[in-house]
């Protein structure tokens, strides 16, 4: 791939977000980090990790740690349904599965329509990069908002080390 092709590909992904729900809240994550979306697979628990790290899955021979985003955001655990999905993202050269309630759509949210997150307690907004304002569906109606996740802040350095260790131990260190 030449430099121009890479720039074209990056430009087509600019301002695009995969939109999904967790409970009543609507979130978006930069499409550039999304590798794929899959249904729930059997999860193997791993001892001595935080509750929100549910364990590991085997995706076509790759071992991927999975994180329940409801628990990560301090919400109650809910049984998985046929709408529950795993969004596989790439963070620091590592694949991580995010378990979410349902995927909605891919939306264009121009930077001009993104405002800073509300100033609440730091713990509530530290994962939020901004709030995307969507155009109303009907004229005169209010527009919806999407909480845009800062995928770089979803996991602490300790989390990334634990998740990386889980992946390396389970696939014999073949992920590097």
N, C-alpha and C positions, 0 to 999 in steps of 0.2 A: 504494500500500500504506500503510495507516495504522500508527501506532506499535504498536498491539496485535497486528496481524498479524506485524509484524517480531519482536516479543518472542516470540510463539508459535512462529515458525519457528526462532528461535535456541534456544528451550527444547527443541524436538524434536531438535536436533542436539547438545545438551549431553551430554557423556560418551560420544559415539559416535566410533568410530575405524575407519578402513579398515585392515584387517590384511593384511599381505603378507609374503612371504619374500624373503630375500636369502641364498643358501646355506642353511645350517642354522638361521639366525637368523630369529626372527619379530618383525616391527616393526608398529607402529600409528602412523597419522598422523591428526590431528584432521580429522574429516569436513568441518568448516566450510571448510577451505582446498582441498578436492578439488573440481575442476570437472568432470572426467570421467576415464574409464579407457578407453584405446584399445590396440589391438595395435601392434606395431612397424611403423612406416612407414619409407620410405627416408630415411636421414639424410645430410645434406650436411655434410661436415667443414668446419671453420673453422680457419684457421691461427692460430698463436700464442695458443692458449688451453690451460689445463691439460688433461691427458689425460682426466680424468673428465668434462669437458665434451665430449660426443661430436660436437656440431654442432647443426644446426637441422633442423626438420621443417616441412612445409607442411600444416597442419591446416585444411582448408576455407578456404584463403586467408589464414589467420593463420600467421605465421612464429613458431615457438616453439623456443627453445633447449632441448636435452635433455642431461640429466646421467645418466651411468651410476652408480647408487648403489653397485654392487659396488666400482668404482674409487674412488668418493668415500670409502668406508669402508676403503680400503686392501686390498681383496681382489683376487684374480686376475680378469682378464677372462675371461669365458666366452661362447662363441657364443650368440646369441639363439635361442630355441626358440619353438614355437607357444604356450607358456605365458608367455613374456616379455611384459610389459605396460609401457605408459607411463601413469603417473599424472600427469595434468595438474593442477598446483596453482597457486594465485594467491598470489604473494608480493610485497608492496609494489606493488600494481597492475600486476604483470607475470605473465604465464603462463610456467611452467617445467615441462618434462616430466621426470619421474623414471623412469628405466628400472629396473625391478625384475624379479626372477625369476618371481614369480607372485603373484596376488591371492588371498587366502583368503576373507575375509568382512568384514561390518561388524558390530562388536561394541559392546555397551554396557559400558563399564568405569567404574563410579561412582568419583568422586574418592576415596571412602573405601577403595577397593581399589587405589589407586596409592601406591606407596612411592618414596622417593628412589632414584636410581640408585646402584649400588655405588660406593664410593670407589676407583676404579682410576686409572691414569694419566689425566690431564686429556684427552689427545688421544683416548682410547678412549670417554669418556663425555660429551664436550662437546655432542654432538648429542642426548643422551638426556634427556628431561624427567623421566621416571620409569619405574617398572616396574609394569605392570598385572598384578595377580594374578587369574587366571581360576578360576572354580569347577571342581572336578574333574568330568569327564564321568560317571564311575562313582563310587558311594559307596565310600569307603576309598582311592580312587586319589589321586595327587598332582595338584594343579592345574597348568595351564600358566602361563607368564609371557609377556608381550608387552612389548618395549622400545618405549616411547612416545617418538616423535621430537619434538624441539622444533624445529618448522619455521622458527622465527625465527633459529635458530642454524645451520641447515644450510649457509648460505652466508655467507662473509665479505662485508664491504662491497665489497672489490675484486671478488669473484665477482659480486655483484649488479650492479655497474657494468659488468663485461664482458658478462654475460648481457643486460642492458638494452641495451647498445650493439649486440649481435648482433641483437636484436629490432628496434631502431630502424633500423639500417642496412639490414636485409633487407626491411623492409616500408615503406621510404620515410618512416619517422617517423610513420606513421599510427596507432600504438598509444596515443597520449596523447590 
